[in-house]
Amino acid sequence: MLLFLSGAVITDLYKDKIYNVWVVPGLLTGLIAALIQGGGRFAEALMATLTAFLVLMPIYWLKGIAAGDVKLLLSTASFLSFQELYSCILFSFLIAGAISLVIIIFKREKKTLHFAVPVFASTILVLGGIV
């Protein structure tokens, strides 16, 4: 998962786009790994992915995040439990808000935020047991 997230962060920072080459294999890998772990884990991965979709689509429709960001979080959700997903989404938006605040204070301009960075950071925090 961290490989796919790292690739998405790099392309988001340098190309301002999250390519499907990172999110589709990530999603498939997460679901296949869950399937190998058993039916209960697979059901949990599907529920986490569906929940991420239902939570993030209204934000996408309101232009709060881009489609690549939604797909990246769906891919990440396939590796996480429901509780880890909840924490990951919450902390992604908190980190993005903090980064935006710093940009506004120091740059005094409206700038695009690369949301893959907060997703990566929050995933590290959640999986590391820090939050």
C-alpha positions in Angstrom: 0.0 0.0 0.0 2.8 2.4 0.8 4.3 1.8 -2.6 1.1 2.9 -4.3 0.6 5.8 -2.0 4.2 7.0 -2.6 3.8 6.8 -6.3 0.6 8.8 -6.1 2.3 11.4 -3.9 5.2 11.8 -6.4 2.9 12.2 -9.4 0.5 14.5 -7.6 3.4 16.8 -6.6 5.1 16.8 -10.0 2.3 16.3 -12.5 -0.7 17.6 -10.4 -2.5 14.4 -11.1 -3.0 11.0 -9.4 -2.8 8.4 -12.1 -4.9 5.2 -12.3 -1.6 3.3 -12.6 -1.3 3.8 -8.8 -4.8 3.5 -7.6 -6.2 0.6 -9.6 -3.4 -1.9 -8.8 -3.5 -0.6 -5.2 -7.3 -1.3 -4.9 -6.9 -4.7 -6.5 -4.0 -5.7 -4.3 -5.9 -4.6 -1.2 -9.0 -6.6 -2.1 -7.0 -9.7 -3.2 -5.0 -9.6 0.1 -8.2 -9.3 2.0 -9.7 -12.2 0.1 -6.6 -14.3 0.9 -7.0 -13.4 4.6 -10.5 -14.8 4.6 -14.2 -14.0 3.9 -14.6 -11.8 7.0 -11.6 -9.6 6.1 -12.7 -9.4 2.5 -16.2 -8.2 3.6 -14.6 -5.7 5.9 -12.4 -4.4 3.0 -15.4 -4.1 0.7 -17.4 -2.3 3.4 -14.5 0.1 4.1 -14.2 0.8 0.3 -17.9 1.4 -0.1 -18.0 3.6 3.0 -15.1 5.7 1.7 -17.0 6.1 -1.6 -20.2 7.2 0.1 -18.4 9.6 2.4 -16.2 11.2 -0.3 -18.5 11.5 -3.3 -20.5 14.4 -1.8 -17.2 16.2 -1.1 -16.2 15.5 -4.7 -19.5 16.8 -6.1 -19.0 20.0 -4.0 -15.6 20.3 -5.6 -13.9 19.8 -2.2 -11.5 17.2 -3.6 -10.7 15.8 -7.0 -11.6 12.5 -8.5 -8.0 11.2 -8.1 -8.1 11.9 -4.4 -11.3 9.9 -4.1 -9.8 7.0 -6.0 -6.7 7.2 -3.9 -8.7 7.0 -0.7 -10.8 4.1 -2.1 -7.6 2.2 -2.9 -6.2 2.9 0.6 -9.5 1.8 2.2 -9.2 -1.6 0.7 -6.2 -2.2 3.0 -7.7 -0.7 6.2 -10.3 -1.7 8.8 -13.4 0.4 9.1 -11.9 2.2 12.2 -8.6 2.8 10.5 -10.4 4.2 7.5 -12.4 6.6 9.7 -9.2 7.8 11.3 -7.4 8.1 8.0 -10.1 10.2 6.4 -10.5 12.4 9.5 -6.8 13.0 9.8 -6.3 13.5 6.0 -8.7 16.4 6.2 -7.2 17.8 9.4 -3.7 17.6 7.9 -4.9 19.2 4.7 -6.5 22.0 6.7 -3.3 22.6 8.6 -1.3 22.7 5.4 -3.8 25.1 3.8 -3.7 27.4 6.8 0.1 27.5 6.6 -0.1 28.3 2.8 -2.6 31.1 3.4 -0.6 32.6 6.2 2.8 32.5 4.5 2.0 32.8 0.8 -1.2 34.8 1.1 -2.5 33.3 -2.1 -5.0 30.6 -3.1 -3.0 27.5 -4.1 -3.9 24.0 -5.1 -3.4 21.5 -2.3 -1.9 18.1 -3.3 -4.3 15.9 -1.2 -2.2 12.8 -1.7 0.3 14.2 0.8 -2.2 14.4 3.7 -3.6 10.9 2.7 -0.1 9.5 2.8 0.7 11.2 6.1 -2.5 10.1 7.8 -2.1 6.5 6.6 1.4 6.5 8.2 0.0 7.9 11.4 -2.9 5.4 11.5 -0.9 2.3 10.6 1.9 3.4 13.0 -0.6 3.5 15.8 0.1 7.2 16.5 -3.5 8.1 16.1 
